[in-house]
């Protein structure tokens, strides 16, 4: 993107001279100039387009002069670099401008060679600040990610441990309960064969408790309980597989196992709810080798992408923009020395504006309190910095979104 420069001057011929002097850089999309004729108009322009890299302003202007503009800019955007232009004789105004944190100054009549040098120097400073901010945000995001995964790992490990104890206890006792019940039922049948005519009191009790139904249903009840315990055990395993905070180095991992554990945790969001239909998951898994990776962080990438897909589908359903069955399609495939996971939804898709900021830390389209704006930023860092892979996407409004995760099979 070209560097944007806001020029604030009430002399109209200056616009033509600047456009003429920098026409090659404008044509090459290296620079873009925006013009305002006084401080008030400049502030209006900044409200409309906040992505201005520097301001070049005259001091003597009607309605709002350059010094007042500098004061207002300190409130509006204190990091914005400003170069002031005035007559050489106005040294007092130049000194005041520098006290108001002007980055540099130029004197009239403008030497355009000097102007180009000043613009280049100012934009270099702006670029250095942006790079420093980017690195700081990256470090902050990494720290948040590390703390988040550490906390998640401890939480999940604790939950899995606490679940496993009662599950093991119940599962162990159910086996014995099933044997005891079978023995008791055999004994009842033996009694019925040898004493077909019980005394009236026993016969009344048999009818009252519906003995035939009980002896038929009790084994089914025990079987149902065993299925429930097995499901709880699977959730516990899925939680441990999802977090995998026990690994401080890369290990061989089954990508499909990671995807399945994540889907199991999100299963409640796939079910129909109220007027919302169930969300269908289509899986097209190819045979894949195990991948050398950090399982916990990689599963977090899957979680972030699945959660975003579910949010997009729910929004499309609420807005009534989806006519098909809401669907998430998961495909896996080999690509030379890497594994690819493709996760596609038929939700609302993304505009160009959203796509331009998608991986920026703290950027979110979700309501306040629902999204942190860190999920995709962290996911890309996990893929690129921890795994040497890639996280890309394809999306368009109304056509859904597909995320492509590419993971090298072996790390260098």
C-alpha positions in Angstrom: 0.0 0.0 0.0 1.3 3.5 -0.8 2.3 5.8 2.1 -0.4 8.4 2.6 0.5 12.0 3.1 -2.0 14.7 4.2 -1.0 18.1 2.8 -2.6 21.1 4.6 -2.2 24.4 2.8 -4.5 27.1 1.6 -2.5 27.8 -1.6 -4.2 25.8 -4.3 -1.2 25.9 -6.8 0.8 23.9 -4.3 -1.4 20.8 -5.0 -0.5 20.9 -8.6 3.2 21.4 -7.9 3.3 18.5 -5.5 1.4 16.2 -7.8 3.8 17.1 -10.6 6.9 16.8 -8.5 6.0 13.3 -7.2 4.0 12.0 -10.2 6.3 9.0 -10.8 5.9 7.8 -7.2 2.2 8.5 -7.3 1.9 6.5 -10.5 4.0 3.7 -9.0 1.7 3.7 -6.0 4.6 4.5 -3.6 2.9 7.7 -2.4 -0.6 9.0 -2.1 -1.4 12.6 -1.4 -4.6 13.9 0.3 -5.1 17.7 0.4 -6.9 20.0 2.8 -7.0 23.8 2.9 -7.0 24.5 6.6 -6.8 22.7 10.0 -10.5 22.0 10.3 -10.7 20.4 6.9 -7.6 18.4 7.8 -9.2 17.0 10.9 -12.3 16.0 8.9 -10.1 14.2 6.4 -8.4 12.3 9.2 -11.8 11.2 10.6 -12.7 9.8 7.2 -9.3 8.2 6.5 -7.3 7.5 9.8 -4.6 5.6 7.9 -2.5 8.7 7.1 1.2 8.2 7.6 2.3 11.8 7.9 1.0 15.4 7.8 2.7 18.3 5.9 1.1 21.5 7.0 1.5 25.2 6.5 1.3 27.4 9.7 -0.5 30.5 8.4 -4.0 29.4 7.3 -7.6 30.7 7.7 -10.2 29.1 10.1 -7.6 26.9 11.9 -3.8 27.5 11.6 -1.1 25.0 11.6 -0.1 25.4 15.3 -3.7 24.9 16.4 -3.8 21.8 14.2 -0.7 20.5 15.8 -2.3 20.8 19.3 -5.4 19.1 18.1 -3.4 16.3 16.4 -1.7 15.6 19.8 -5.2 14.8 21.1 -6.4 13.0 18.0 -3.4 10.9 17.1 -0.3 11.7 19.2 1.9 9.3 17.1 1.2 11.0 13.8 4.3 12.6 12.4 3.9 16.2 11.3 6.2 18.5 9.2 5.4 22.2 9.3 6.1 24.7 6.5 6.4 28.5 7.0 8.5 31.5 6.1 12.1 31.4 7.4 11.5 34.7 9.3 8.8 33.0 11.5 11.4 31.3 13.7 9.2 31.9 16.8 6.4 29.9 15.2 8.8 27.2 14.1 10.2 26.9 17.6 6.6 26.7 19.0 5.8 24.0 16.4 8.8 22.0 17.5 7.7 22.3 21.1 4.4 20.9 20.0 6.2 17.8 18.8 6.5 18.6 15.1 8.8 16.1 13.5 10.6 18.5 11.2 10.1 21.9 9.4 10.6 23.3 5.9 10.8 27.0 4.9 9.1 28.8 2.1 9.5 29.0 -0.8 9.6 25.2 -0.8 12.7 23.5 -2.2 11.2 20.4 -3.6 14.4 18.4 -3.4 14.6 19.3 0.3 10.8 18.4 0.5 11.5 14.9 -1.0 14.4 14.3 1.4 12.2 15.4 4.4 9.3 13.2 3.3 11.6 10.2 2.9 13.2 10.7 6.3 9.8 11.2 8.0 8.3 8.1 6.4 11.4 6.0 7.4 10.7 7.1 11.0 7.1 6.2 10.6 8.0 2.8 9.2 10.4 2.1 12.1 7.7 3.0 14.6 5.3 0.6 12.8 7.8 -2.2 12.8 8.5 -1.6 16.5 4.8 -1.7 17.3 4.4 -4.8 15.2 7.2 -6.6 17.0 5.8 -5.4 20.4 2.3 -6.7 19.4 3.9 -10.0 18.3 5.7 -10.4 21.6 2.5 -9.5 23.6 0.5 -12.0 21.5 3.1 -14.7 22.1 3.0 -14.1 25.8 -0.8 -14.2 25.8 -0.7 -17.4 23.7 1.8 -19.0 26.1 -0.1 -18.1 29.2 -3.4 -19.1 27.6 -2.1 -22.5 26.6 -0.5 -23.0 30.0 -3.7 -22.2 31.8 -5.8 -24.3 29.4 -3.4 -27.2 29.8 -3.6 -27.1 33.6 -7.4 -26.7 33.5 -7.9 -29.6 31.1 -5.4 -31.8 32.8 -7.2 -31.2 36.1 -10.7 -31.7 34.6 -9.6 -34.9 32.8 -8.0 -36.2 36.0 -11.1 -35.4 38.1 -13.3 -37.1 35.5 -11.2 -40.2 35.2 -11.4 -41.1 38.8 -15.2 -41.3 39.1 -15.5 -42.7 35.6 -13.1 -45.5 36.5 -14.9 -46.2 39.7 -18.4 -46.3 38.0 -17.1 -48.4 35.0 -15.4 -50.9 37.3 -18.5 -51.3 39.5 -20.9 -51.5 36.5 -19.1 -54.7 35.3 -19.7 -56.3 38.7 -23.3 -54.9 38.8 -24.1 -56.5 35.5 -22.8 -59.9 36.7 -24.8 -59.6 39.9 -28.0 -58.7 38.0 -27.5 -61.6 35.6 -27.1 -64.0 38.6 -30.2 -62.6 40.3 -32.3 -62.9 37.2 -31.1 -66.5 36.7 -32.1 -67.2 40.3 -35.6 -65.6 39.7 -36.1 -67.7 36.6 -35.1 -70.8 38.5 -37.6 -70.0 41.3 -40.4 -69.4 38.7 -39.6 -72.8 37.1 -39.7 -74.7 40.4 -42.4 -72.7 42.2 -44.8 -71.7 39.4 -47.6 -70.9 41.9 -46.3 -68.5 44.5 -48.3 -67.5 47.5 -50.8 -64.6 46.9 -48.7 -62.0 48.7 -45.7 -62.7 46.4 -47.9 -62.9 43.3 -49.4 -59.4 44.2 -45.8 -58.0 44.6 -44.7 -59.5 41.2 -47.6 -57.8 39.5 -47.1 -54.5 41.4 -43.4 -54.2 40.4 -44.0 -55.7 36.9 -41.3 -58.3 37.4 -41.2 -59.4 33.8 -40.6 -55.9 32.6 -37.9 -55.3 35.2 -36.0 -58.4 34.3 -36.1 -57.5 30.6 -35.2 -53.8 31.0 -32.6 -53.9 33.8 -29.8 -55.3 31.5 -30.7 -52.7 28.9 -30.4 -50.0 31.6 -27.0 -51.2 32.6 -25.9 -51.3 29.0 -27.1 -47.7 28.5 -25.1 -46.6 31.6 -22.0 -48.3 30.1 -22.5 -46.3 26.9 -22.7 -43.1 28.9 -19.5 -43.9 30.8 -17.7 -44.7 27.6 -18.8 -41.3 26.2 -17.5 -39.5 29.2 -14.3 -41.4 28.9 -14.0 -40.3 25.2 -14.6 -36.7 26.2 -11.8 -37.0 28.8 -9.5 -38.4 26.2 -10.5 -35.7 23.7 -9.7 -33.0 26.3 -6.3 -34.4 27.0 -5.6 -34.9 23.3 -6.8 -31.3 22.6 -4.5 -29.6 25.2 -1.4 -31.9 25.1 0.4 -29.4 27.3 2.7 -32.2 28.4 5.0 -31.8 25.4 7.7 -29.2 25.4 9.2 -30.4 22.1 7.7 -31.6 18.8 6.3 -35.1 18.7 4.7 -37.3 16.1 1.0 -36.7 16.1 -2.1 -38.0 14.2 -3.7 -34.9 12.6 -7.1 -36.6 12.3 -7.0 -37.4 16.0 -6.5 -33.7 16.8 -9.4 -32.7 14.5 -11.7 -35.3 16.0 -10.9 -34.3 19.6 -11.7 -30.6 18.7 -15.0 -31.5 17.0 -16.0 -33.6 20.0 -15.4 -30.6 22.3 -17.5 -28.4 20.0 -20.2 -31.0 19.5 -22.8 -29.1 21.5 -22.5 -26.2 19.0 -23.2 -28.5 16.0 -26.6 -29.7 17.4 -29.9 -28.1 16.4 -31.0 -25.3 18.8 -34.4 -23.6 18.8 -35.1 -22.5 15.2 -31.5 -23.1 14.2 -30.9 -26.3 12.3 -28.1 -28.7 13.0 -24.8 -27.9 11.4 -23.6 -30.7 9.2 -19.9 -31.8 9.2 -18.6 -33.4 6.1 -15.2 -35.2 6.4 -13.0 -36.2 3.5 -9.9 -37.7 5.2 -7.0 -39.1 3.1 -4.4 -41.4 4.5 -1.8 -39.2 6.2 1.5 -40.0 8.0 2.0 -38.7 11.5 3.2 -35.1 11.6 6.1 -33.8 13.8 4.4 -30.9 15.7 3.3 -29.4 19.0 -0.2 -31.1 19.3 -1.7 -28.7 21.9 -1.0 -25.4 19.9 -2.0 -27.1 16.7 -5.3 -28.2 18.2 -5.8 -24.6 19.3 -5.5 -23.6 15.6 -8.2 -26.1 14.7 -10.4 -24.8 17.6 -10.1 -21.2 16.5 -11.0 -22.0 12.9 -13.9 -24.2 13.7 -15.2 -21.7 16.2 -15.0 -18.9 13.6 -16.8 -21.1 11.0 -19.6 -21.8 13.5 -19.9 -18.1 14.3 -20.1 -17.3 10.5 -22.8 -20.0 10.0 -24.9 -18.8 12.9 -24.7 -15.2 11.7 -25.8 -16.3 8.2 -28.7 -18.2 9.7 -29.8 -15.2 11.8 -29.5 -12.9 8.8 -31.3 -15.4 6.6 -28.5 -15.3 4.0 -28.0 -19.0 3.8 -30.4 -21.1 1.8 -28.5 -24.4 1.9 -27.9 -26.7 4.9 -25.3 -25.0 7.1 -22.2 -27.1 6.5 -18.5 -27.3 7.6 -16.4 -29.4 5.2 -13.1 -30.8 6.4 -10.6 -32.2 3.9 -7.1 -33.5 4.4 -4.5 -34.3 1.8 -0.8 -34.7 1.1 1.3 -32.1 -0.6 4.8 -33.3 -1.3 6.5 -33.0 2.1 3.5 -31.3 3.9 0.0 -32.1 5.1 -2.9 -29.8 4.2 -6.1 -29.4 6.2 -8.9 -27.5 4.5 -11.8 -26.3 6.6 -14.6 -24.7 4.6 -18.0 -23.2 5.6 -20.9 -22.0 3.5 -21.4 -19.0 5.8 -21.5 -15.2 5.1 -17.9 -14.9 3.8 -15.7 -11.9 4.2 -15.5 -8.4 2.6 -12.2 -7.0 1.3 -12.1 -4.7 4.3 -12.3 -7.5 6.8 -9.7 -9.6 4.9 -7.2 -6.8 4.9 -7.2 -6.9 8.8 -8.0 -10.5 9.4 -4.7 -11.5 11.0 -4.2 -8.2 12.8 -4.0 -8.6 16.7 -7.1 -7.4 18.5 -9.1 -7.2 15.2 -12.6 -8.7 15.6 -16.0 -8.4 14.0 -17.7 -10.0 16.9 -19.7 -8.1 19.6 -17.9 -6.7 22.6 -17.2 -9.5 25.1 -17.6 -12.3 22.5 -14.3 -12.2 20.7 -10.7 -11.1 21.7 -9.4 -10.5 18.2 -6.4 -12.8 19.0 -7.6 -16.2 17.7 -6.4 -15.9 14.1 -3.4 -13.8 14.9 -2.2 -16.4 17.4 -3.1 -19.2 14.9 -0.9 -17.8 12.2 2.0 -17.4 14.6 1.5 -21.0 15.7 1.6 -22.2 12.1 4.5 -20.0 10.9 6.8 -19.6 13.9 6.2 -22.9 15.8 5.7 -25.2 12.8 7.2 -23.5 9.8 3.9 -24.0 8.0 1.2 -21.7 6.6 -2.3 -20.5 7.4 -4.1 -19.0 4.4 -7.7 -18.6 3.3 -10.1 -18.0 0.4 -13.3 -16.0 1.0 -15.8 -13.8 -0.6 -19.1 -12.2 0.6 -21.9 -14.8 0.3 -19.6 -17.6 -0.8 -18.3 -18.7 2.6 -14.7 -19.1 3.7 -12.1 -21.8 3.4 -9.0 -21.9 5.6 -6.0 -23.8 4.4 -3.6 -25.2 7.1 -0.3 -26.5 5.7 2.1 -28.3 8.1 5.5 -29.8 7.1 5.6 -33.5 8.0 9.1 -33.1 9.5 10.5 -30.0 11.1 14.0 -28.8 10.4 
